[in-house]
Amino acid sequence: MLLGRKQKNPIKIVDKGVIEWKYTTCGYCSTGCSIEVGLNGDGKAVASRGAAAADVNRGKLCLKGIFEHELFYSANRGRVPLVRNRYHEPFQETGWDAALDKTASEIQRIQGIYGRDAFAIVSTGQIMTEEFYTLGKLARGVLGTNNHDGNTTLCMSSTVSGYKRSFGSDGPPGCYDDFEHTECLLAIGSNLPEQHPIIFWRLREALEKRKFPVIVVDPRVTMFAQMADMHLPVTPGTGLVLEGVGLVFHARAMQRQSSEGAASHYEQGTTFGKTYWLRNGLLAAGALTVPGLAFSDASGWAGLAGWIVAALLVYFASIIGRALFYVLVIPTTMPGAFFWRNRGFQEHARETGLADMPQVGVVPGAH
């Protein structure tokens, strides 16, 4: 043994006198871990542990979660209301009744002078869904203001817009179970081992069962980059170029697959095949109309009408093309794509009849 020691000291777990465990949710990051806080005989939180029955963390916690009970008694935790009459004055401790009266009188003063919508509420992104709902009722039903928003919207507005346009949902459509089904994981700017240890544990567990390539795109040589099969240390600011090049090559492959798949549908006499040729016909008509208008003598209302018709032909062709992309291309070219494993999309497919269409369906076994 090291330094001449002949035996190890046994591991001792300190008995903190827990007599009751209270179920709650970790409030640090958005992984969604369920925890149990242990209370002693005085009702004081003295321990934390992962909830074994929770499917997200499955009894495990990261370092922050293990010591989350210490937040109740941290030195800088707010315990009493603080108030000040002018912004340059220091805060003074006060009672809850006095603080609530002060808040109510100031809200009434502001709304009395400038109107109800002059008062706004910006909430944190760390509260639960039920608390968001209650705060919304308080803002619109009690205070009568229409200006209520949360940090969740402010910091995620561009992301939500991208999700809606790409997948039709305002949230990330993937789920942790996708680790067990994916054929390749591409992580852009993510350092899972340090940022989200529990998700990283789920990934490592999936890799132990079935090996698949992990690609990390990050200028830094992070812990995640060191364990990846491929690390792309791109220059900061060039990530969009990398994604754009990948999309170009992938779109070309999908375009070829789309043509082959649609042709086979047409041979079978299905609606999809006919829709495919309708889309091509509209595109051709729009393409022929544009040069015809450019070299014609049409002007005034006649010329304007021609351009409108050409634009509408191309517009409707693009809509049909996008529909064919989701119906024909994705199920055949990307069967392991994460957004096909989303429960919300599966329910939408069943409700709209999409899942009953020929050669269209949702990959089974994900949920």
N, C-alpha and C positions, 0 to 999 in steps of 0.2 A: 504494500500500500504506500501511498504518497507520504513522505516524511516519516516513515517507520510506523505509521498507524496500522494496527492489525485488524481493526473492525470499524465499521461505520456507525455513527450515531443514528439511532432510529429516527425516522421522520415523525414529528409530533404536530398534530393539528390542534391549535389552541381552541379550547371550549369557550365560546363567547356567551354562553348562556341563552341561546336562542330558544324561545318557547313557542314562537309563531312565525310563519312565513307568509308574507303578503305579496300577491301577484301584481306586477306592473310592467311597464314597457320602458326600455332604456331610452333616455332622452338625449343622447350625445349625437349620433349620426343617423342617417336615414336607412340603415340596414334593416331595422325592425326587430331587434332581438327582444325576446321576452325574458324578464328576470324576476326573481323572488327576493324580497328584502326581509332579512331576519330581524325580529324584534325581541328584546330581552324582557325581563319581568317588569321593568319600568316603562316599557313602551318605546324604548330608544332603539333606533336602527343601528345594528352592530355588524351586519354581514350582508353579502349579496351572493347570489348564485344563479346560474342559468336555469331556465325552466326546461326540464327534460322533454316535456310533451310538445314544445313549440317546434314547428317544422323549420323555422328560419335558422335558429342557432343550435337547436337540438342539444340543449344543456350546456353549451359552451359560451364563454364570454371573453372579450378582449381585456386588456389590462385596465382600461377605463371602466368597463362594466363591472369588473370584479370589485373595484373600490368605489362604486357609485354611491353607496350608502354614506360615505364620508362627506358628500355634498351637503347633507342636512346640517352639518356642524362646521362647515368651512368658515374661516375667519372673515372672509369678505361677503358672506351671504347676507342678503337683506332680510331683516326680521321684523322691522317696524317701519311704518310710513315716514317718509322724509318730505319736508315742505320748505319752500322759500318764497318770499314775496317779490323779490327782484332777482334777475339772472346773475348779478354780480355778488349776491349775498351767499354765504354758506348755507347748506341744508341744515335744518333743525328737525329733531325727532318730534313726532306728534302721535296722537291716538288715531284709531281707525275711524271713529265717528267724525272727528274734526277733518281728517283727510278726505273722507267721502263728501262731507258738506262743502269743503273748499272746491273739490272737483266739480260737483253739481252746480254750484253757483257760478263758476267760471264758464262752464258749458252754456248755461242759460244766458250769461252776459254776452258771450260771443254770438250766439244765435239770435239774441234779441236785437243786436246792432246790425249784424251782417247777413242774417238769414240762417236757416237750418243747415244748408249745405256748406256753410263756412267752417263747420267743425268736421274734421276727418279723423278716421281711425286707421292706423297702420299696425297690424299685428305681427307677431313672430311666426316663423315657420315651424316651430317646435311643438305647438299645441296639437291636440288630437282633433279628429274630424268632428266629433260631437261638440268640442269647445269652439271650433270655427263656426259651426252652425248656430250655437247660442250667441256668440259675439255678433254674428250677422243680424240676428233677430234684435239684439240690443241696439245695434247701430241704426237699423232701418225702422224697426217697430217702436222703440222707446225714444231714441234721440231724434229720429226723423231725418237723419242725414243719408245721402246717397253715396257719400264718399267713404267707402270702406274697402280697404285692400290689405293684402298681407305680403310679407317678405317673400313668400313662396312665389307669388306672381311677379314681383319686381325683379327677383334674381333669376327667374326661369322663363321670362316672357319669350325670349328668342328661341329657347329650347322647345318650349311648348308649341310655338308656331311651326317649328320644323317637324315635331312629332305629328301634329295635326295634318300637315301637308303630305308627309311621307307615309304614315301608317293609319291616319284617321282617328287617332286617340291622342289625348293631351298628356299622356304619361308614357314612360318607357314600356313598350309592350313585351319586353323579355321577362324571364323569371329565372330563379336560381336553379330550377330543375333543368334548364337548358344546358348546363354544364355536362349533364349526363347524356346528352344527345348531339351536341355540336360536333362538327367535323374539323373545325379550326376556330381558334379564339384570337381575335385581333383587338388588342388593347391600345388605345391612343391616349397618351398622357396620363395613364392610370398607374398607380403604385399600390396595388391591392394589399400586399403584406403589411404595409404600414398605415395605409389609409382606412382599409376595411378588412381587418384580420379575419373576421368570421366568414366573409364571402371568399377570401383567399383559401380558408380551410375547406370550404365546399368545393372550390376548384381543385385543390390538391387531392381531395378524396375522389373526385371524378377521374383525375389523371392516374391515380393508382389502380382504378378499375379498368380504364381503357385509355391508352395513349393517343393523344391528338396534338397537333402542332400548336404552340403558343407564340404569337408574334407581338412584340411590344414596340410601339412607336413612341419614343421619348428622347429628348435631347440629353437627359440625365442618365447616368448609369445607376439606376435604382436597384433595389433588392429584386423587384419583379423583372427588370431587364436582365439581371444576372442569371435568373433561372429559366429565361425564355429560350425557345429553340432558335429564335431569330430576333435580334435587337436592331432596330433602325434608328440610329441617333441623328435624326433630322435637325437641320439648323432651325432655331426658333423662328416662327413665322412662315415656314414652308410646308406645314402640315397639310394645308388646303390643297397645295399642288400635288402632294402625294395621293391624297384621296381622289382628286380629280382624275389623275392618270389611271388609278385603279378602276374608277367608274367607267372610263372610256373603254378599257379592255373588257370589263364585265358586260357593259351594254352591247358591245359587238357580239359577244358570245350569246347573249340572251336574244339579240335580234335574229341571229341565225336559227336558234332554237324555236323562237316564236313563229318564224315562217314555216319551219318544218311541222310544228305542232298544229298550226292553223290549217295547213294544207291537208293534213290527215283528217282533221275534223270536217273539212269541206267534203272530202271523199266519202265520209260516213253520212253526209247529208245533215249534219247537225247545225244548230243555230249559230254556233261559234264560227264555223267556217264561212257561213254566209255573211256574218258580221265582219269578218276579216276582209273579205273582198269588197264589202260596202265601204269599209274604211279606206282601202286602197283606191277605190273609185272616187271617193270624195277628195282624197289628196290629189289624185291625177286631175280631177276637174278644177280644183283650186289652182294647181300649178299651171294648167293650160290657160286659165282665165287671166292670170296676172300678166304674162307677156302679151296676150291679146289686148288687154286694156292699155298696156304701155305703148304699143305701136298703133293703136286706133285713134280716130279723131273724136272719140266720144268725150264730151265735156258737160259741164253743168250737172243737172240731176241724173242724167243717164250715166255719166262717168262715175258719179258718186255711188249710184245703185250697183254698178258693176263691181266696184271695189268692195262694197259691203257684202255682196254675194260671195266673192272670192274669199274674204275673211271668214265668213260663216262656214264655208265649205271646209277650210283648213281647221277652224275651231272645232267643228263637230267631228272631224276626222281624228283630231288629237284626243278628244274625249273617248271615242271608241277605241283608239289605240291604247289609252291608259287602262280601260276596262279589260282589254285583251291581255295586257301585261299582267294584271293581277290574277286573271282567270287561267291563262294558258302558260305564261312564262314561269312564274314563281313556283307553282307546284312541280314543274318538270325539271327546272334548272337549279332550284335552291330548296330541295326537300328538307334540309336541315336548318333553314333560315329561322332565326329566333322569333321573328314576328309571326310566324305561322304556328307558334306554340303558345300563343297567348289565349287565356281563357275567354277574355272579352271578345276576341275575334271569332273564336269558335262559336260562342253563343250568337253573335251577329250572323255568322254563316248559316247556322241552323234556323234562325228566325226569318231570314230573308230567302231561304231556299238555296243559297249559294252552295252549300255542302252537298246538295242533292243533284247538282248539275253533272254532266258527263266528265269524267276524268278530273274532277275537282273535289278537293276535300282537305281536311286538316290532318296533319300528321298525328297519328294516335299515340297514346302512351305518355304524353308529356305531363298530363295532370291526372 
